[in-house]
Amino acid sequence: MTSPGRSPPSTRAMATLRARCRRRRITSTGSVPVPLERIVIVGNDDIAWLAADLLARAVRPPFISVQLIRPTEPVSPWATLARGATISPDAAGIWDAAGADELDLLRRTRGNFSVGTVLQGWAAHGAGFLPFGSIGDPAAQIAIQHVLARQARDRAALPLTAFMGGALSARAQRFAPPPAADASAQAAFNYGLHVDGALQAAASAASAVARGAQIVDAGIAFVSRNDVGLIDSVTLDDGTMVMGDLFVD
């Protein structure tokens, strides 16, 4: 199932994502292509779990293993900055590329749609709205600077937000996703998501585990690098060595 207002993900997009999950072994004498067999993720915040979920969707364990090492130490306080944050349209499209259900994500995270960001205290009241999508109407094929120039010439008093689809939607407190088949509508009026980071992490964790990702509760005691400085293994605090072809921290 796909998102209501975005183009459905294609099998070509997923094939491209899987094709990119390959690497070249870099040595002191050059680089040679090698198959990617082991992905290791280190972390316990919403970003780490999202990475595990999306990679598990893309590479389909057990053909390529996805292992998340969940450190025993507390999550960094910096990770809490993502709680309740707005996800831009480009970032929200990651779920679509992986074939995830956007509406199901919003239900799981008690989230909602976002049409832009209000910046308060920067200028006059109402002047700090940053919309998702274009300013003006791309379908009209008239660049917004020409409209603004004519307004300045005629001394019109319309604010810039009058030409923002997201601002008009927010002011009216009404929203409907643009038709997925209408590229001009998507360009003029795009949208992001607003989710709870902790709930998103829980949803991503459940999805990653269901798709074969392995979870290890342990701290990192030592990191081993190859002769050119790239990580090739980590040693856990219980002495276990975890090898990997790709490490995500």
Residue, then its C-alpha position, 0 to 999 in steps of 0.5 A: m500500500t502506498s501513500p495517498g499523495r505520492s507516486p507509488p514506488s516502482t520495482r525499478a526503484m527497489a532494484t536500484l536501492r538493492a543494487r546500491c547495497r554493494r561496496r568495493r573493497i578498498t585496499s592499499t593497492g586499489s579497489v575491487p567489487v565485493p558482494l555485500e553480505r553483512i550490514v551492521i547498525v549501531g544505535n538505539d534511537d529512532i534514526a538507527w531503527l529507521a535504518a534497520d527497517l529500511l535496509a531490511r526492506a531493501v535487502r531482504p534478509p537472510f540473503i544479506s544480514v542486517q544486524l542492529i547492535r543496541p548499546t547498553e548505555p543510555v541514548s544520547p540526549w541529542a537524540t531527543l531533538a528528533r522527538g516531535a520533529t517535522i519530516s520533510p517531503d523528501a525524507a518522507g519519501i523514504w518510506d514510499a521508496a521502501g514500499a511502506d504505508e504512510l497512513d499506517l505510519l501516522r497511525r502508529t506514531r500518532g502523527n499528522f500531515s505537515v504543510g510547512t513550518v512557522l518561524q516565529g519572532w523573525a519578522a512581522h506577525g505571519a511573515g515566517f512561514l516556510p511552505f513545502g512545495s513551490i511558491g506560486d503556481p507552476a502550472a500557470q508557467i509564470a515565475i513568482q518573481h514576475v508576479l511579485a514585481r508586478q505587485a511592487r509596481d502596482r503597490a499591491a498589499l498581498p503578502l507572500t503567503a498568499f502565493m503559498g499553497g501550504a500557507l493557505s491550507a494551514r490558514a484554512q485548517r484544511f488538507a487533502p493530499p495532492p493527486a499522485a498522478d498530477a505532477s504540477a499539483q505535487a510541485a505546487f503543494n507538497y507535504g511532510l509528516h509530523v511524528d513522535g520519534a519514540l513511537q516511530a522508533a518502536a514502529s520501525a523496530a517491530s517492522a525491522v525484526a519482522r523482516g529478519a533484522q537481528i538485534v544484539d544488546a551489547g556495548i562496543a568495546f573495540v573497533s577494528r579497522n583495515d589497512v586503509g582505516l575502514i571499519d571491518s569489525v567491532t568487538l562487543d563488551d562480552g568479547t564477541m567479534v561482529m564482522g561486517d561489510l557495511f557499518v552504520d552508526 
